[in-house]
Amino acid sequence: MKLYRDKNFRKEIAGSLVLTLTVSGAAFFSSTQAGIYTAAGMLALSAAHFFFLARRYRDIARLGQYLNEILYGQSAVLIEDGKEGELAVLRSEIRKMTVRLKAQTDELIREKSTLGNAVNDIFHQLRGPLTSMHLMIAML
């Protein structure tokens, strides 16, 4: 799994393990049963935390993949999923940026076409008089 490559994720695992061992060790001094329950509870909380953390990393990876697809022109506009939170705000901002960049790209393509047509029109308007002058010079 790619999560284990992330230094922050490894730090969180280590911190969670140290916290679990510390709290469970302290509970074991009280009684064995309290230590077992505390260890089980701490491990359950840690598992839930890492489940949600893994889901968050997966969502971030999806956004990164989407941005990569946009960069190489392989994707359409990101559709909102209706969720709330920090990633939803980021997703919304990415969507806005994508829409704006797409509009600017379309505008630039239209301007380039207009400029090309104007240059062709000028070229054709100059070609007639230049041809006439070339013939007059040849006759002189």
Secondary structure, DSSP 8 states (H G I E B T S, - for coil): -GGGG-HHHHHHHHHHHHHHHHHHHHHHHH-HHHHHHHHHHHHHHHHHHHHHHHHHHHHHHHHHHHHHHHHTT-----------SHHHHHHHHHHHHHHHHHHHHHHHHHHHHHHHHHHHHHHHHHHHHHHHHHHHHHH-
